[in-house]
Amino acid sequence: MLARVMVVIAAGSLFAQDATIRVDVQQVLVPVVVTDKKGHHVSGLKASDFQLFEDGVRQEIAAFSSDKAGSVDDMVALSKTAPASTPTGPRHTFVICIDTLHASPANAARTRQALEGLFETERPAGAQYVLIGIGRQLQVLQPATTNPLEILVKVRSAGWQNAMGGMDSAALAAQVRDVRRRVDEFCKQCGCGTGPGPRNCDSQVQALKQSVDGEAERWAAPLNGLLGQFKSVVEELAKLPTGRTLILVSDGFNLDAKREFYSVVSGYMPERGEFRLQETSSMEPWREALKVAAERNVTIYTVDSRGSGTATVGGGGSMDATTSGMGRGGSSDVLGTNRTSRGPSPVSPLQSGANTPGPLHIEESGSMKEAARATGGVYFHDGAEMLKQLRSAVADSREYYVLAYVPKNGAHDGKFRTITVETADKKLTIRAKPGYWAEAAAQ
């Protein structure tokens, strides 16, 4: 988040009048979660225990807070020039966002069970909760409430299963199987592998591509709708004057409908350029959502609702949840971990391209990994441990530090600035957002 502090200076003008000079100071706020090797939150750290770098250049920590469950917007008051205020109402907002487009009935049931376990024991503590479904349509399943029991009642209601869908997931799986069957038949006739194949099969390749493109086109509208809904949820959450945590629960999804099908064909014919996916504008809502989240300190935790070791339907697509890792709540990728070698990053985390080695490279990282990495959250990929993972995400959002600094590089050039946070104790794990965009002055 970029907090702007107005510094007012009185000065005499040439016309013997008092003039007011306003200096717009850009202050960057960095929420930081610190855990030990067992995954326990570390308390009691001071500002002097942290070192903060922007593009490899050490920054002076202008203000520091270790308040639990504090509003990130309240941290603007960390500035010596900003008046202190007493927060009223909820200090943190938890939005649980369920992907209903890709949810299978079995995994929806697992999600329901995990949410029941979470809200059976959740106690009101200066927080509010929102339950939302995104998919064919955006569903506000439970508006903001400070009473966890209201979420529990909603999850246990008879309408929960209807809200979760399930038909789309089954239909997509059936279409992917049909594409695999057609590719098998093609390979029997024309041969597949790493070679170019018989020249007289080019017409069959084009026919296969047209068929696959037709299948993908039917999924483009609902997928684009889901991405647009996710963007809207992030933007609305970013407006709230509270701490902000979004927990996205999904069976996994691609950012382009074609990828689900192209990945099947490419497995048989990796040399065919016709089935290499090009970047499209459909990815923009997702990128814009993550950019807003990073700027406004909306921390996104992503939870794969499938069981351990499951992969995306198409396999090898942009959302492949099989990457292994260790986390406090089952398998996870703590992609927000901010213990990297210092130095300017060559690309923004939201940039992509065939030759871009950026941390959010769309061709190499899953969509849910991207969201966690961009915002300092955690990507959990073992649905069997979902309850522990949800509790872990909630706990992170209640115990964190906030560092504030004024960048030594004051240019408003719109470029991405890499943030690195370190502590003297190298055994500790630090998680923070990877950076921010220094928006142009005109913006």
N, C-alpha and C positions, 0 to 999 in steps of 0.2 A: 504494500500500500504506500502511496505517496501522500504524505500529509503536508499541506501548505500552511506555513505560519506567517502571518502578517506582522512585520516589525515596523512600528510607527516611530519616526524620528522628527522632532520639531526643528525647524531651521528658519533663519531670517532670510528673506528674499531681497532682491535689489530694489523692490518697491516698498520696503519697510513693512511688509506683511509677513505673518507667520505662514510658512509653507509646510506641508506634510509630505515626507518622502516615504513611499511604501516599498519595502523590499520583499519580494516573494521568495521565500526560502523553501526549497524542496527537501523534505525530510523523508527518508525511507524507513519504514517500520518492518522489522523482520521477526516474526514469531519463530521460536526455536524450541524443539522438543529434545530433551537430553535423557538418555537411558544408559544403564550399565550393561555389562555383558550378559546379565540374566534377564534383561528387558525391563527392569524396574526403573521407574522415573527417578531422576536424581534431583533432589531439592537442595537448597542452601547455597547455590552458586551465586557469585557476585559478578558485577560488570568486569572486574579485573581478571576474572577467570576466562573471559572470552577474548578472542581475536577475530576481527571482522575485516574481510577484504572485498573490494569491488574491482573486477578485472585484474586481480592480482595486486592491487594497490591497497595497503592497509588504511582503514578508515578509523576515525575517532568515534567511539561510542558516546553519543551526546546524551542519551538517556537510557534507562534500564528499568525493567519491571519484572518481578517474579510472582506477581499476584496470580492466584489460582482462579480459573474460570472467569478471567477478566475480559471485558469487551475490548476488542482490538481498536475500535474507534476511541475508546476511553484513553488509549495510550497516546493520543495526540496531546493530552495534558501532560505528558512526560516532558514536553518542551518547557524550558524555563520561562518562555514568553507567553505560554498559553495558560489561561486561567484554569484552576482545578475545578472539577465538577463532581457532584455526587450522583452516581449512576442510579437510575430508577428502572424498574421492570426487569425483564430477563436480561442477563448479561451474555448469554450464549444461545445460538440457534443451531439445532441439529435438524438437517433435512435428510430424510431417508428416501432415496429415489430408486424405485424398482423399474427395471427394464421389462415391461410386459410383452414386448414384441417378440423377444427371443426366449422367453421363459418356457421351459417344458413343465408339464404338470408335476412331475416328480421333484424337480428343483424348486418349483413354486412352493411345494409342501415343505421342503427343507428350509426355505426362506421364512415361511410362516412359523415354523417351529423355533427357529433361531430368534425371530423377533419376539415371540412369546416369552422365551427365556430371558431376553434382554429387559423387556418392560415389566416382567413379573418382579424383578428386583430393583429396577431403576427408581430412584427417589427424587422428588423435586429438589433442585439445588440451584436456583437462579438460572434455570435453562428453560427453553421452550422447544417443542418438537413438532415437525411437520412430516406427514407421510404422503408421498406423491408417486403416481404411476405414469410412465412415459411409454408410448408405443403407437398404436393406431390413433390414440388421442391422449391428451394430457388429462389425468385424473387427480384431483386433489382429494385423496382418500381420507385424510384427516387434516383439517386446517390447523394452524398454529395453536398449540395448547401447552400450558405449563404442567398439566396433569398427565403423567405417563400412563395412568390407567385408561385414559381415553384412547390412546394408541393401542393398548392391549385389547380393549373391547372391539375396536375396528378390525384388528388382525384376526380376532376370533369370530367375527361376524360371518353370516352365511354368504354375504356378497363378496368375500375375499377371493374365492376361487374364480368367480366370474370376472373380477377385475384383473386377475393375473393372466387371463387368456389361455394360451397353450396350443391353440389351433395353428397359429402362425409358425411356431417352432416345428410342429410335426409336418406342416406343408413344405417348409424350407428343406427339412431333412429328406423328404421324399423327392423333391426336385433335384437335390444334389445327387442322390442315389441314381436318379434317372440319367443325369448327365454322365455319371461314371459308367453306367451301362452302355450309353451311346459311344463313349470314347473306347470302351472295350471292343465294341463291334467295329469301330473304325480301325483300331490297331490290328484286328484279325485280317482285315482286308488290305490295309496299306502298310502295315508295319509301323512300329513306334520305337523310339529310342533317342539316341543322341545324334543320329545322322539326319540328313535332310529328307530322306524318304523318297519314294518313287515320284517322279515329276507329274505323272498322270493322276496323282491323288490331290493336286492342288485344289481342284474344284470341290472335292469332298471336305477339305479343310475349311474352305470358305462357307460351305453349307453348315458344317458343324459350328463355326463361329457365329453365324447368323442365328442358329438355334439357341446357342448358349447366351448370346446377347439378348434374345427375346425373353429367356427365363430371367435374366438379371434385371431387365427393364421392369418386370412386374413387381420387383422388390425395391426398386429405386425410390418410389414415392413414399412408402411407409418408413423406409430407413431415413430418408431425408427429413421426414416429419419428426422422427425420434430425435435426430440430431438438433433440429430447430427447437424442439421442446426442451431438450437438455440445456441449450443456450439460454432460453427464457428463464428456466429455473435458476441457473447460475446468476443471471443478471438481476433477478428479483432478490435473491439471497444477498448479493453484493451490496444492495441498498440499505440493508438493515444495520442500525448502529449497535451491533452486538458482535461478539465473536461468532465466527461462521464456519460450520463444518458440514460438508455434503458427503453422504455415504451412498455410493452408487452400487447397487446389487444387480448383477446381470449374468446371463449364461455366456456372455461374450458376443461381440459383434465386430463387423468390418466397417470401415468408413466409406466404402464403395460397394454397392451390391454386386458388381461384377467380380470382385475379388473372391467371393465365396465359390464361384463357379470356375473362374479362370485358374484358381489354384489346383483344382481337380485335373484340368486338361494339361496344365504345365507339368504336373507330375509325370505324365505320360510322354509329353513332347516338349521338353524344356528348351529346345532350340527354336521353336516357332515364335517369332516375334509378334504374331497376331494376338497371342494370349498373354502379353506383357502389359500389365495395367499401367496406364498413364494417370498422373495426378489430375483430379477434376475439381470443379468448384464445389462439389457436394461436401468436400472436407472443410470448407471455410467455416460453417457454423461451429464445428467442433473446435477448431483452432481459436476462433474468436471467443468461445466460452472459456477456454483454458487461459487465454490472455487476460480476460476480465478477472478470472479467479485468482491468477497470480498477482495482478495489480491490487486487488481489493482484499487480499489475504483470505480467500475462501479456500480452506484446505479440503482437498478431495481424497477420500479413502474409497478404494474400489474393491469389491468383494465378488469373486467368481462363485456363483451359486452351484456350480457343478461339483461332482465328487472329485476326490483326489486323482490326479493323473489324467483327467479328461482333456480332450483337445477340441478345437473348433470343428464344426461339422465338416467343413471342407478340408481342414488340416493345412497347416503351414500358412494360413492367412494372416491378416494384420492382427487378429485377436487370437493368439494361441496361448492358452493359459497353462501350458505345461512346464514353463520355466521353473526350476526348483530354487529354493532359497529357504532360509530359516528366519522365522519371526516369532514374536511373542505370542501370537494367537494362531498357531499353525503355520503352514507354509506361507511365505510372503516374500515380496521383493520390496525392500525399503529403498525405493528409487529416489526418495527425496534426501537420502543421506548426503550430507554436505561435507564429507571429508574427502575432497579431491585435491589433486595437485593444483596449486595456485597458478593463475595466469589467465589472460583473456580468452574467452571461448570464441572459436572461429565462426560460430553460428548461433542463432537464437534456438532455444529448445523447441520452438514451433516451426522451424524451417524444415524443409524436406527437399528431396531430389535424389536422383539415381546415385550421385556421387557424394552426397552430404553425410558425414559421419556424426551428425548432431544427436544429442541424447534423446530427442523425441522423433527420430527418423521413422517416418510412417511405414517404410518398407520393412523395417527390422523390428519394430516394437509394437506391441499390442496397444489398442486404443485405451484400455484401462490402465496399462502401465504408463502411458503418456500422461494421463490425467493425474496420477499420483506423483510422477516425477516433476511435473510442471508446478505443482502447488505445495510440495513438501509433505505429501501424504504417504500412504502405504498401499501397495497392491497385494491383496491376499488372493491366493489361487487354489486353495483347498477348501471346497465347500463343506467338507465333513467337519471342519472346525469353525463354522460360521459364527456360532454364538461367542466363542472366545475372541474372534476377530472383531465383531461388533463392539464387544466390551472394551477391547483394546483401543479402537478408534475413539470411543467416548472418553476413555481415560486420558488419552493423549490430548484431547481438546480441553481438558480441565487442569492440566498441569504443564504449563509451558512458560518460557521466558519471552520477553519482547525486547529486542535491541533496536535502538533508533540512531540514525546517523544522517548527517548532511553530506552528500557525495562531494568528494574533492573535484571530481569531473562535473562541472556545472553545465555542460552543453546539453541543450534540449534537441538532440538530433534524431530521436526516435529509434535509436539503436538499442539492442539488447545488452544489458550490463549483467555480468556474472557475479553472483554473491557467494562467498565462501565463509563459513563460520567454523572456528576451531576452538578447542580448549587445551589447556596445558596437559591434562590427563588424556593421553591418546587412547586409553582403553574405553573411553566413553563414546557412545554413538550419538551423533548430532544430526538432526533432521530439520531442514529449513528449505524454503523455496529456493530454486537455483538462480533467480535473478528477476529483473524487471526491465520494462522498456522506458527509456528516457524520452518521453513524448516531445515532439517538436513544439516550439513555443507557440506556433499558430494554433495548436490543438488545445 
